Amino acid sequence: ELPAARLAAGQTAEAWRASWTAFLRLDDVLVQWGTFYGGVAAAEGLQLPATVIDMRAGLSQMLRQRVGTVEDAAARLDSPAAVAAHGFAGRGGRRLTALGRVLRGVCGL
């Protein structure tokens, strides 16, 4: 989905890891949709905070049903679509926006 020039202009994996390490605080709370990517990150040695919340599992328990993708859950909650994607394009931007919509829907914002 992203143009080749944008991908080519990206950082190296080492630079990204360094920026993540500088960004992360150990008392941060990581909110993720499912556990797959957190597991991959941990297996690759990426430092993660002690508190990690699986929003998909929590929402499934709250609604007592499977919630599907983060985009499906945002639509199901009928939460406002006006949450900005913060300039992130492609699938990542859509998913980040949808996660924001789910959080707003769950919190009643």
Secondary structure as a PSIPRED ss2 file (coil, helix, strand):
# PSIPRED VFORMAT (PSIPRED V4.0)

   1 E C   1.000  0.000  0.000
   2 L C   1.000  0.000  0.000
   3 P C   1.000  0.000  0.000
   4 A H   0.000  1.000  0.000
   5 A H   0.000  1.000  0.000
   6 R H   0.000  1.000  0.000
   7 L H   0.000  1.000  0.000
   8 A H   0.000  1.000  0.000
   9 A C   1.000  0.000  0.000
  10 G C   1.000  0.000  0.000
  11 Q C   1.000  0.000  0.000
  12 T C   1.000  0.000  0.000
  13 A H   0.000  1.000  0.000
  14 E H   0.000  1.000  0.000
  15 A H   0.000  1.000  0.000
  16 W H   0.000  1.000  0.000
  17 R H   0.000  1.000  0.000
  18 A H   0.000  1.000  0.000
  19 S H   0.000  1.000  0.000
  20 W H   0.000  1.000  0.000
  21 T H   0.000  1.000  0.000
  22 A H   0.000  1.000  0.000
  23 F H   0.000  1.000  0.000
  24 L C   1.000  0.000  0.000
  25 R C   1.000  0.000  0.000
  26 L C   1.000  0.000  0.000
  27 D C   1.000  0.000  0.000
  28 D C   1.000  0.000  0.000
  29 V E   0.000  0.000  1.000
  30 L E   0.000  0.000  1.000
  31 V E   0.000  0.000  1.000
  32 Q E   0.000  0.000  1.000
  33 W C   1.000  0.000  0.000
  34 G C   1.000  0.000  0.000
  35 T C   1.000  0.000  0.000
  36 F H   0.000  1.000  0.000
  37 Y H   0.000  1.000  0.000
  38 G H   0.000  1.000  0.000
  39 G H   0.000  1.000  0.000
  40 V H   0.000  1.000  0.000
  41 A H   0.000  1.000  0.000
  42 A H   0.000  1.000  0.000
  43 A H   0.000  1.000  0.000
  44 E C   1.000  0.000  0.000
  45 G C   1.000  0.000  0.000
  46 L C   1.000  0.000  0.000
  47 Q C   1.000  0.000  0.000
  48 L C   1.000  0.000  0.000
  49 P C   1.000  0.000  0.000
  50 A C   1.000  0.000  0.000
  51 T E   0.000  0.000  1.000
  52 V E   0.000  0.000  1.000
  53 I E   0.000  0.000  1.000
  54 D E   0.000  0.000  1.000
  55 M H   0.000  1.000  0.000
  56 R H   0.000  1.000  0.000
  57 A H   0.000  1.000  0.000
  58 G H   0.000  1.000  0.000
  59 L H   0.000  1.000  0.000
  60 S H   0.000  1.000  0.000
  61 Q H   0.000  1.000  0.000
  62 M H   0.000  1.000  0.000
  63 L H   0.000  1.000  0.000
  64 R C   1.000  0.000  0.000
  65 Q C   1.000  0.000  0.000
  66 R C   1.000  0.000  0.000
  67 V C   1.000  0.000  0.000
  68 G C   1.000  0.000  0.000
  69 T C   1.000  0.000  0.000
  70 V H   0.000  1.000  0.000
  71 E H   0.000  1.000  0.000
  72 D H   0.000  1.000  0.000
  73 A H   0.000  1.000  0.000
  74 A H   0.000  1.000  0.000
  75 A H   0.000  1.000  0.000
  76 R H   0.000  1.000  0.000
  77 L H   0.000  1.000  0.000
  78 D C   1.000  0.000  0.000
  79 S C   1.000  0.000  0.000
  80 P C   1.000  0.000  0.000
  81 A C   1.000  0.000  0.000
  82 A C   1.000  0.000  0.000
  83 V C   1.000  0.000  0.000
  84 A C   1.000  0.000  0.000
  85 A C   1.000  0.000  0.000
  86 H C   1.000  0.000  0.000
  87 G C   1.000  0.000  0.000
  88 F C   1.000  0.000  0.000
  89 A C   1.000  0.000  0.000
  90 G H   0.000  1.000  0.000
  91 R H   0.000  1.000  0.000
  92 G H   0.000  1.000  0.000
  93 G H   0.000  1.000  0.000
  94 R H   0.000  1.000  0.000
  95 R H   0.000  1.000  0.000
  96 L H   0.000  1.000  0.000
  97 T H   0.000  1.000  0.000
  98 A H   0.000  1.000  0.000
  99 L H   0.000  1.000  0.000
 100 G H   0.000  1.000  0.000
 101 R H   0.000  1.000  0.000
 102 V H   0.000  1.000  0.000
 103 L H   0.000  1.000  0.000
 104 R H   0.000  1.000  0.000
 105 G H   0.000  1.000  0.000
 106 V H   0.000  1.000  0.000
 107 C H   0.000  1.000  0.000
 108 G C   1.000  0.000  0.000
 109 L C   1.000  0.000  0.000
